[in-house]
Amino acid sequence: MTAPIRLMLTGGGTGGHLFPAIAAAEALCRRIPGSQVLFVGTKRKMDSTALEQYGYATASIHSMGLKGKNFFSLLKGVAVLPLSCLEAMLHIIRFRPDLVLGVGGYVTGPVIAMARIMGKPTLIHEQNSIPGLANRKLGALAARICLSLPGSEKQFPLKKTVLTGNPVRSGILELAGKEEREEGGRITILVLGGSLGAHRVNELLPEAFAVGGEALKTVRLIHQTGANDAEMVTSSYKEKGIDAEVAPFFTDMAAVYAKADLLVSRAGATTLAELAVLGKPAILIPYPYAADNHQEKNAEFYVQGGGALMFRERELTASKLADTLTELVTEKARLKKMGMAMRKKAFPHAAERIVDECLNCITGKCGN
């Protein structure tokens, strides 16, 4: 198919939802030049900030989450649904999409539902091992359900599912194709807490480096804190006499990843997909309050393959983390082996496979 496509993408609330959508949009525009993309998300600043650097058109609807809310918040979320659906319908009428692709988050529900009612082909992509509430409900409406990890198909109508993997952005894919870092230099540890930060991880790392031995003193440390903890983490490293590069966010993640030999990270699906494509070993500390404990389930896929170690947050102390970091930075052969194992769990062609499924739905090769 060579005619330009009009693709509406919906989802958001975290970078984990948005970045796979961006990767899919990039893949579509590379394959079919002239295609147009509209992102329909929330009014949250995170969504617009993440998208503005890529130059895609954006729109928003009023929408609120329903899962895990108290009674009054739940009432408010239900009350806003008619407005959400009306706004979604108007965006669909104005943009006239050939297909609507949902990538998770509560905003996805009204947009996919209205697209289905209006006869538009619909597809959803699930990043996590355990689907979120919106995608679980939308599985009955969507023509195709693209999955990132094996096992999550049990949550959906099986005939609709296809394992595509979780797409990563083009800049990170390009880095994955370059030669590996030269051996022999200083080990660099990169700490990531996800787009929202990770308070306990931010507390643990300065403590671990303070109680660690001589091996950790030779390590180069880069720490992404999220907006809330940047000042606290910077002060903590300074008080302990630890040299670290600290920032709330890094806009050029490919450049930061290129420096890293080992990651300490939450276990968000998109971050894990990026680490796998790049072959980066990791110490994973899943967010303990993630819905349905999905981060721990995400991590298990990579731990079982040998590419990562996992610690539950409640069980991890600064001393235990320091010991583990010391073991890994002094065993470069082990790091290399873990990196190779991580790469075996990658889906480098995930974005292209999702585009394939989108085109199949547009041409009627998957029922809606």
N, C-alpha and C positions, 0 to 999 in steps of 0.2 A: 504494500500500500504506500503510495507516494503523496497522496493529497494531504495537506496539513491537517492536524488534529487539534480540536479544541478540548483540552483536558481540564476538568475542575478537580482540584485536590482539596480535601478537607481533613482537619485534625489539628492537633497542637496542644499547647499547655506546657510541654517540655521539649528540649532539643531532641530527645529520644524519639518523639513522634515526628518532628519536623524534618530532621536531617534525612531519614529514608525517603520522605516525600520529595525533598529537593533532589536527591540522587535519582529518583524515578523521573522527575521532570527533566533533569539534565540528559538522561539517557534517551528520552523521547525526542527532545529537541535536536540531539546529535543525529538520531536516526532519520527523523522527518523534519528537515529545516522548514521554518515558517510556522510550525505548530505554536499554538497559544496556550498559556497556562494561567489559571486563576486559582490562587489559594484562598479558601474560605476558612477563617479561623475565629479565634476569640479576640476580644479587645485588649488582651494582656500584652504588656510591653514586650515580654519575652518573644512572643510570636513575631511581632513586627520587626524587632531588632534582629532576630535570626534570619528573617527573609529579605530585609532591605538590601543586604550586600549582594544578593543574587539577582536583583533586578526584576523579579516576577511581580505581576499584578496581584494585589491582595484585596480582600473584602472581609467583613466580619459580621457575625450575628450575635445577638444576646443569647447566652446559654450558660447553664449552671450544672455542676455535677450533682448526681443523686445518690451515689453509693457512699455509705458510711457517714451520712449527714444526720444531724439531729432533726427533730420533728419539724421545727420552724424553717430550717434551711431546706428540708425536703419539700415542704409546702411551697416555699418560694421557687424552688427549682421546677416543680410541676406547674406552677402558675405561669412561669415564663415560657413554657413549651409552645403555646399557640403563637406567640410572637416569634420564637425561634423558627418555627415552621414557615410562617409567613415571610420572614426575611430570607430564609433559604430558598423558598419558591421564587421570590423576586430576583435573587441572584441567578437562579437557573434560567429564568425567562430572559434576563438581560444578556447573559453570557452565551446561552445556547450551546452547552457542552455536548460533545460526542460521547463522552463517558465521564462518570464521577467516581473518583478513587478516594476511599477513606482510609486513613492511617492510624486511627485510634484517638481516644480522648472524647470527652462528652459532647463536644461540638459536632462530632461526626454523625451522631444519631439523627438529628433533625434534617441534615443535608442529604444523607443517604436515603432516609425515609421519603423525603419529598421527591428526590430524583426517581425513586422507584415508582411512586404514585404517578409521576409525570411521564413515565415510560422511557426513562433514560437508562442505558446500560450502567450497571453499578458493580464495583469490585472493592473489596477491602483487603488491607494488608495488616497482619498481626505480627508485631515485633517480638513479643514475649512468649515464653514457654507456656504461661497460663494467660489466656486472653482476658482483657479487661471487660467490664460490664457492657460498654457500648458495642464492641465488636461481637461479643457473644450473642447479644440480641439481634444484631444486624446480619448475622450469619444466615438467618432464614430469608432475608431479603436480597442479599447480594448474589450476583450470578456466579462469581468466583471468589474464593478466599485464598489468598497467598500467605503462606506460613514461613516463618523464619527458622524454627527449630522443630526437629522431629518430636512427635508426642503430642503436640498441641492440636493435631487433627481430631483427637478424641472429643474435643469441645464443640465441633462443628458438624454439619451434614457432610459425611465423608466424600461423597461424589463431587462436591463443590471444591474440595481443597486441592492445593498443589504446593509442594515444598519448593520455594524459590530462594530462600535465604533472605537476609536483611540487607538491603542495598546500602552502600556507603558512597560518600560524595567523590566526585571525580578527582579532586586534588589528592585525596588519600589513596585512591586507586593508582594514581600516577606515581606516588611515593612507593607503593608496594612493588611497582615494576622496576625500580631502580636497584642498583647494587646494594648489598648489605653494608652496614657500617664496618669500618676497619677495626680489627681486633687490636688490643694492646693499650688503648687509651683509658682514661678514667671512666668508671661506670657511672651512668646517669640514671637516676631514679626519678620518674615522673609520677606525681600524685594527682589524681583526678577524683573529684567528688560529684561529677555530673553537673548539669546546668544550674541546679539549685544549691549546689554546695553539699557538704556532708560534715555536720558539726563535730561528731565524735571522731571521725577520721582526721579532721583538722586539729583536734586536740591531741590525738595519739602520736602523730608524726613528730612534732617537736620533742615530745616526751621520749619517744623511742630513740631518736638521734642523740638526746642528752644522756641516756643511760647506755647507749651502744659503745662498742669498743673502738679500737684504732681503725678497723676496716671501714667503718662508716664515716670516719673523718676524711677519708680520701674520696668519698662519693660526691658527685655533683648532684644537687637536689633542685628540682623544679616542682613547684606546688601551685596548682590551681585551686583556689579556696571557695569560689562563689562570692557573691557580693557581700554577704552578711559578716563573714569571718576574716576578711582580708587584713584588717587592721590588727585583730587579735593574733592571727597566725604570724604576721610580720613581727610583732612585738615579742611573741614567744620565742621565735628563732633568735632574735637579737639579744634577748635577755640570757639565753643559753649559749650565746657565742657561736651559733651555727650559721654558716654561710648558705643561704638559700635564695633562689629566685622565686618570688611570690607575686602572684597576680590574681585578681578576681576571676578573669576570663582570659583566654587566648583566642584571638580571632583567627589566626592562621594555625589551625591544629596540625596540619601536615608538617609544618616547620618544627613544631614542638615534638611531635611523634618521632621525627627523624633523629632527634638527639637522644631518645630514650632507649635504654637497655632493659629496663624493668619498670613495670607499672604497679602502683598501689591504687586501687580503684573500687568504687561501688560496682555493682554488677548490672547496670542498665544494658538493655539489649543492644542498643546502637553502639555504645562504647565497646562492648564485647565483639561485635561484628567488625569494628574497625581494627581492634587489636588482633583478631584472627587473620584478617586480610594482610596485615603488616607483619604477622609472625612475632608479636611482642609477648613475652611471658608476663604473668601478672600474679599479684597477691590480691585476691578479691575479698571485699568486706561488704556483703550485701546489706542494703538498707532494710532494717528489720521490720519496718512498718509499711513496706510496699504491699499493695493490694494482693491478697492471696499468697503472700510471701513469694511473689514471682521472681524477685531478684535472686533468691537462693536457688530456685529451680533453673534460672538462666545460667548461673555459675556452674551448676553441676555438670552441664553438657561439656564445658571446657575443662573442668577439673578431671572428669572421667577420661578425657582424651590425653591428659598429661601436660596440658599447656598452662595450667594455673593451679594455685593453691587457694583454698577458701577458709576464712575464719568467720564465725558468727561474731557479731559485734559485742554481745554480752560476755563472750568467753575470751576476748582478746585484751591483753594488757600491753602496756608499753614495752615491758621486758620481753614478752613473748614475740612481739613484732620486731624488736631489735635483734633478737636471736635469729629469727627467720630471715631478716634482711641480711644479716651478717653471713649466714650460711650461703645465701644465693650470690651475693656480690663476690664472695671468695671462691665460688665454683663456676667459672665462666663456661666450662663445658656443659654443666647442668643447665645454665641459662640458655645456651644455644639449643640444647635438646628440647627444652620446654618451648622455645620459640618455634621450632620445627613442628612440634606437636600442635601448637596453637594454629599454625597455618593450615594444617590438615583439616581443621574444623571450619575453614573459611568458605564463603560462597561469593567468589569475586565477580560472578556474572549475574548476581541477584537482580540488579536494576534492569538489565536487558531481558531477563526472564519475566519480570513484572510487566515490562512494555509488551512483550509477546502476548501475555494474557490480556492486557488492555485491548490490543488490536484484535485478538480473537473475539472478545466480547462485542466490540464495535461491529465486526463483520458477521455477528450472529452465530459464532462457533461455540458459544457457551450460553446456555439458557438462562433467562432472567425471571 
